[in-house]
Protein backbone atom coordinates (compact mmCIF):
# COMPACT_ATOMS: atom_id res chain seq x y z
CA UNK A 1 0.00 0.00 0.00
CA UNK A 2 2.86 2.37 0.78
CA UNK A 3 5.09 1.46 -2.16
CA UNK A 4 3.51 3.94 -4.64
CA UNK A 5 3.86 6.73 -2.07
CA UNK A 6 7.52 5.86 -1.51
CA UNK A 7 8.17 5.82 -5.27
CA UNK A 8 6.43 9.17 -5.72
CA UNK A 9 8.31 10.75 -2.81
CA UNK A 10 11.66 9.41 -4.05
CA UNK A 11 11.07 10.74 -7.57
CA UNK A 12 10.04 14.15 -6.24
CA UNK A 13 13.12 14.40 -4.01
CA UNK A 14 15.51 13.37 -6.77
CA UNK A 15 13.91 15.72 -9.29
CA UNK A 16 13.76 18.75 -7.01
CA UNK A 17 17.10 18.29 -5.26
CA UNK A 18 19.13 18.61 -8.44
CA UNK A 19 20.82 15.19 -8.30
CA UNK A 20 19.45 13.89 -11.61
CA UNK A 21 22.08 12.07 -13.69
CA UNK A 22 21.83 11.53 -17.43
CA UNK A 23 22.33 8.16 -19.10
CA UNK A 24 23.40 9.87 -22.34
CA UNK A 25 26.21 12.39 -22.83
CA UNK A 26 25.18 16.04 -22.92
CA UNK A 27 24.57 17.02 -26.57
CA UNK A 28 27.39 19.09 -28.02
CA UNK A 29 27.48 21.31 -31.08
CA UNK A 30 29.34 19.78 -34.03
CA UNK A 31 31.96 22.52 -33.95
CA UNK A 32 32.95 21.62 -30.40
CA UNK A 33 34.23 18.21 -31.48
CA UNK A 34 37.17 19.96 -33.14
CA UNK A 35 38.45 20.84 -29.70
CA UNK A 36 37.41 22.10 -26.30
CA UNK A 37 39.05 25.45 -27.00
CA UNK A 38 36.41 26.31 -29.59
CA UNK A 39 33.60 25.53 -27.17
CA UNK A 40 35.17 27.72 -24.48
CA UNK A 41 35.78 30.53 -26.98
CA UNK A 42 32.10 30.46 -27.95
CA UNK A 43 31.14 30.51 -24.27
CA UNK A 44 33.40 33.49 -23.62
CA UNK A 45 31.89 35.28 -26.62
CA UNK A 46 28.46 35.45 -24.96
CA UNK A 47 27.71 38.91 -23.61
CA UNK A 48 26.19 39.40 -20.17
CA UNK A 49 22.81 40.08 -21.80
CA UNK A 50 23.05 36.93 -23.93
CA UNK A 51 23.98 34.80 -20.92
CA UNK A 52 21.04 36.25 -19.02
CA UNK A 53 18.64 35.46 -21.88
CA UNK A 54 20.01 31.94 -22.32
CA UNK A 55 19.81 31.36 -18.57
CA UNK A 56 16.16 32.45 -18.47
CA UNK A 57 15.23 30.25 -21.44
CA UNK A 58 17.07 27.23 -20.06
CA UNK A 59 15.37 27.76 -16.70
CA UNK A 60 12.03 27.51 -18.48
CA UNK A 61 13.22 24.33 -20.20
CA UNK A 62 14.37 22.93 -16.87
CA UNK A 63 10.91 23.60 -15.41
CA UNK A 64 9.42 21.70 -18.34
CA UNK A 65 11.55 18.70 -17.48
CA UNK A 66 10.60 18.90 -13.80
CA UNK A 67 6.98 18.78 -14.93
CA UNK A 68 7.69 15.92 -17.33
CA UNK A 69 9.04 13.78 -14.49
CA UNK A 70 5.89 14.40 -12.48
CA UNK A 71 3.51 13.94 -15.42
CA UNK A 72 4.91 10.61 -16.55
CA UNK A 73 5.13 9.27 -13.02
CA UNK A 74 1.53 10.28 -12.28
CA UNK A 75 0.32 8.64 -15.49
CA UNK A 76 2.32 5.46 -14.94
CA UNK A 77 0.98 5.11 -11.40
CA UNK A 78 -2.64 5.66 -12.47
CA UNK A 79 -2.80 3.16 -15.33
CA UNK A 80 -3.78 -0.46 -14.78
CA UNK A 81 -1.86 -1.52 -17.90
CA UNK A 82 1.59 -2.76 -16.86
CA UNK A 83 3.02 -2.51 -20.38
CA UNK A 84 1.84 1.08 -20.76
CA UNK A 85 3.26 1.93 -17.35
CA UNK A 86 6.69 0.69 -18.45
CA UNK A 87 6.50 2.71 -21.68
CA UNK A 88 5.69 5.84 -19.72
CA UNK A 89 8.58 5.21 -17.36
CA UNK A 90 10.91 4.66 -20.33
CA UNK A 91 9.88 8.05 -21.71
CA UNK A 92 10.49 9.52 -18.27
CA UNK A 93 14.07 8.24 -18.41
CA UNK A 94 14.65 10.30 -21.57
CA UNK A 95 13.20 13.26 -19.71
CA UNK A 96 15.65 12.59 -16.87
CA UNK A 97 18.44 13.13 -19.38
CA UNK A 98 16.83 16.43 -20.36
CA UNK A 99 16.51 17.39 -16.71
CA UNK A 100 20.20 16.72 -16.09
CA UNK A 101 21.33 18.50 -19.26
CA UNK A 102 19.36 21.66 -18.54
CA UNK A 103 20.48 21.55 -14.93
CA UNK A 104 24.14 21.50 -15.92
CA UNK A 105 23.63 24.21 -18.52
CA UNK A 106 21.99 26.48 -15.95
CA UNK A 107 25.08 26.19 -13.76
CA UNK A 108 27.37 26.92 -16.70
CA UNK A 109 25.39 30.07 -17.48
CA UNK A 110 25.40 31.18 -13.86
CA UNK A 111 21.61 30.88 -13.66
CA UNK A 112 19.40 29.21 -11.05
CA UNK A 113 16.44 26.82 -11.32
CA UNK A 114 12.92 28.13 -10.81
CA UNK A 115 12.05 28.94 -7.21
CA UNK A 116 8.60 27.46 -7.85
CA UNK A 117 9.74 23.99 -8.94
CA UNK A 118 7.91 22.24 -6.05
CA UNK A 119 4.67 23.93 -7.15
CA UNK A 120 5.19 22.97 -10.81
CA UNK A 121 6.00 19.37 -9.82
CA UNK A 122 2.93 18.97 -7.61
CA UNK A 123 0.58 20.40 -10.24
CA UNK A 124 2.03 18.26 -13.03
CA UNK A 125 1.83 15.08 -10.96
CA UNK A 126 -1.83 15.76 -10.20
CA UNK A 127 -2.59 16.35 -13.89
CA UNK A 128 -0.76 13.19 -14.93
CA UNK A 129 -2.52 11.06 -12.34
CA UNK A 130 -5.92 12.49 -13.30
CA UNK A 131 -5.31 11.87 -17.00
CA UNK A 132 -4.28 8.30 -16.22
CA UNK A 133 -7.39 7.67 -14.14
CA UNK A 134 -9.69 8.92 -16.91
CA UNK A 135 -8.40 6.21 -19.23
CA UNK A 136 -5.33 5.01 -21.10
CA UNK A 137 -6.26 6.44 -24.50
CA UNK A 138 -6.97 9.81 -22.89
CA UNK A 139 -3.71 9.61 -20.97
CA UNK A 140 -1.83 8.90 -24.20
CA UNK A 141 -3.67 11.77 -25.86
CA UNK A 142 -2.44 13.96 -23.04
CA UNK A 143 1.13 12.84 -23.86
CA UNK A 144 0.69 13.69 -27.54
CA UNK A 145 -0.72 17.15 -26.86
CA UNK A 146 1.89 17.90 -24.19
CA UNK A 147 4.75 16.89 -26.47
CA UNK A 148 3.24 18.83 -29.38
CA UNK A 149 3.16 21.98 -27.28
CA UNK A 150 6.67 21.34 -25.95
CA UNK A 151 7.98 21.01 -29.52
CA UNK A 152 6.45 24.37 -30.43
CA UNK A 153 7.90 25.89 -27.29
CA UNK A 154 11.38 24.53 -28.08
CA UNK A 155 11.15 25.87 -31.64
CA UNK A 156 10.49 29.31 -30.18
CA UNK A 157 13.52 28.96 -27.94
CA UNK A 158 15.72 28.00 -30.88
CA UNK A 159 14.66 31.25 -32.51
CA UNK A 160 15.37 33.28 -29.36
CA UNK A 161 18.61 31.70 -28.14
CA UNK A 162 21.72 33.65 -29.18
CA UNK A 163 23.31 32.15 -32.29
CA UNK A 164 26.63 32.02 -30.47
CA UNK A 165 25.16 29.91 -27.65
CA UNK A 166 25.77 26.68 -29.51
CA UNK A 167 25.84 24.54 -26.37
CA UNK A 168 22.32 25.49 -25.31
CA UNK A 169 21.06 25.14 -28.88
CA UNK A 170 22.48 21.60 -29.17
CA UNK A 171 20.67 20.57 -25.99
CA UNK A 172 17.38 22.07 -27.13
CA UNK A 173 17.65 20.41 -30.56
CA UNK A 174 18.10 16.96 -28.98
CA UNK A 175 15.26 17.59 -26.56
CA UNK A 176 12.98 18.52 -29.47
CA UNK A 177 13.88 15.30 -31.29
CA UNK A 178 13.11 13.19 -28.21
CA UNK A 179 9.77 14.93 -27.61
CA UNK A 180 8.68 14.24 -31.20
CA UNK A 181 9.54 10.56 -30.71
CA UNK A 182 7.52 10.37 -27.49
CA UNK A 183 4.50 11.90 -29.21
CA UNK A 184 4.73 9.42 -32.10
CA UNK A 185 5.05 6.48 -29.72
CA UNK A 186 1.92 7.64 -27.87
CA UNK A 187 -0.02 7.93 -31.16
CA UNK A 188 0.98 4.41 -32.15
CA UNK A 189 -0.09 3.14 -28.72
CA UNK A 190 -3.65 4.38 -29.28
CA UNK A 191 -3.80 8.02 -28.20
CA UNK A 192 -7.03 9.90 -28.86
CA UNK A 193 -7.27 13.57 -29.81
CA UNK A 194 -8.16 15.63 -26.76
CA UNK A 195 -11.18 17.96 -26.96
CA UNK A 196 -10.36 21.51 -28.07
CA UNK A 197 -11.24 23.11 -24.69
CA UNK A 198 -8.78 20.76 -22.95
CA UNK A 199 -6.03 21.62 -25.43
CA UNK A 200 -6.71 25.35 -24.98
CA UNK A 201 -6.62 24.96 -21.21
CA UNK A 202 -3.28 23.15 -21.43
CA UNK A 203 -1.85 25.96 -23.59
CA UNK A 204 -3.08 28.60 -21.16
CA UNK A 205 -1.56 26.79 -18.19
CA UNK A 206 1.72 26.33 -20.07
CA UNK A 207 1.80 30.04 -20.92
CA UNK A 208 1.42 31.00 -17.27
CA UNK A 209 4.14 28.56 -16.25
CA UNK A 210 6.67 29.60 -18.90
CA UNK A 211 6.20 33.32 -18.34
CA UNK A 212 6.52 32.92 -14.59
CA UNK A 213 9.52 30.58 -14.78
CA UNK A 214 11.32 33.01 -17.12
CA UNK A 215 11.76 35.28 -14.09
CA UNK A 216 11.17 33.05 -11.05
Secondary structure, DSSP 8 states (H G I E B T S, - for coil): --HHHHHHHHHHHHHHHT----SS-----GGGGG-HHHHHHHHHH--HHHHHHHHHHHHHHHHHHHHHHHHHHHHHHH-S-HHHHHHHHHHHHHHHHHHHHHHHHHHHTT----TTHHHHHHHHHHHHHHHHHH-HHHHHHHHHHHHHHHHHHHHHHHHHS-TT-HHHHHHHHHHHHHHHHHHHHHHHTT-----HHHHHHHHHHHHHHHHHHHH-
